[in-house]
Amino acid sequence: MAKKKVSKKATRKVPKLNLKKSVKKKVARKVSPQELIPDEPVPMFAKNEVLAGDYCNIALLHHTEREFVMDFIFAIANQHSLVSRVITSPQHMKKIYEVLGDNIKQYEKKYGEIK
């Protein structure tokens, strides 16, 4: 099998983020979860259907010792359909929890208390 030659024009260099240095500085003192999120956009790819998003009005959360499972459900007229399922580690779930709490505080500061 012959190797396919890739032209330099077909490849694109993505700039490396020096996260180690900035994370070390931030870990040396107590920081909010928001500060650990990179300031620059993270390059990602998604299908248009995914970018459009989905609406859910029910969320279920389950966990085992090793993972958390979040089910997002859309329910209407006694019909329920699973919109998305997210499975993640306990460590990542704790960060999600902290960032979500921080975002709720920011939202309520700007728009008033959520009832």
URZI-V375912 format. One record per residue. N is the residue number from 0. SS is DSSP state (@ for helix, = for strand, . for the rest). PHI is phi in whole degrees, 0 to 359 (999 if undefined). Layout:
n=N ss=SS phi=PHI
n=N ss=SS phi=PHI
This chain:
n=0 ss=. phi=999
n=1 ss=. phi=278
n=2 ss=. phi=285
n=3 ss=. phi=276
n=4 ss=. phi=277
n=5 ss=. phi=256
n=6 ss=. phi=285
n=7 ss=@ phi=295
n=8 ss=@ phi=292
n=9 ss=@ phi=281
n=10 ss=. phi=261
n=11 ss=. phi=227
n=12 ss=. phi=277
n=13 ss=. phi=257
n=14 ss=. phi=297
n=15 ss=. phi=278
n=16 ss=. phi=266
n=17 ss=. phi=274
n=18 ss=@ phi=287
n=19 ss=@ phi=304
n=20 ss=@ phi=295
n=21 ss=@ phi=290
n=22 ss=@ phi=292
n=23 ss=@ phi=300
n=24 ss=@ phi=297
n=25 ss=@ phi=286
n=26 ss=@ phi=285
n=27 ss=. phi=297
n=28 ss=. phi=234
n=29 ss=. phi=288
n=30 ss=. phi=232
n=31 ss=. phi=281
n=32 ss=@ phi=302
n=33 ss=@ phi=298
n=34 ss=@ phi=290
n=35 ss=@ phi=276
n=36 ss=. phi=277
n=37 ss=. phi=302
n=38 ss=. phi=289
n=39 ss=. phi=272
n=40 ss=. phi=299
n=41 ss=. phi=270
n=42 ss=. phi=295
n=43 ss=. phi=210
n=44 ss=. phi=237
n=45 ss=. phi=208
n=46 ss=. phi=290
n=47 ss=@ phi=302
n=48 ss=@ phi=297
n=49 ss=@ phi=288
n=50 ss=@ phi=297
n=51 ss=@ phi=294
n=52 ss=. phi=82
n=53 ss=. phi=227
n=54 ss=. phi=265
n=55 ss=. phi=227
n=56 ss=. phi=236
n=57 ss== phi=220
n=58 ss== phi=231
n=59 ss== phi=244
n=60 ss== phi=232
n=61 ss== phi=230
n=62 ss== phi=210
n=63 ss=. phi=239
n=64 ss=. phi=297
n=65 ss=. phi=254
n=66 ss=. phi=203
n=67 ss== phi=250
n=68 ss== phi=236
n=69 ss== phi=248
n=70 ss== phi=254
n=71 ss== phi=251
n=72 ss== phi=235
n=73 ss== phi=252
n=74 ss== phi=239
n=75 ss== phi=208
n=76 ss=. phi=49
n=77 ss=. phi=62
n=78 ss== phi=244
n=79 ss== phi=236
n=80 ss== phi=225
n=81 ss== phi=287
n=82 ss== phi=274
n=83 ss== phi=200
n=84 ss== phi=233
n=85 ss== phi=242
n=86 ss== phi=243
n=87 ss== phi=212
n=88 ss=. phi=282
n=89 ss=@ phi=301
n=90 ss=@ phi=295
n=91 ss=@ phi=291
n=92 ss=@ phi=298
n=93 ss=@ phi=296
n=94 ss=@ phi=295
n=95 ss=@ phi=300
n=96 ss=@ phi=302
n=97 ss=@ phi=294
n=98 ss=@ phi=293
n=99 ss=@ phi=297
n=100 ss=@ phi=299
n=101 ss=@ phi=296
n=102 ss=@ phi=293
n=103 ss=@ phi=295
n=104 ss=@ phi=300
n=105 ss=@ phi=296
n=106 ss=@ phi=299
n=107 ss=@ phi=293
n=108 ss=@ phi=296
n=109 ss=@ phi=277
n=110 ss=@ phi=247
n=111 ss=. phi=101
n=112 ss=. phi=298
n=113 ss=. phi=278
n=114 ss=. phi=257
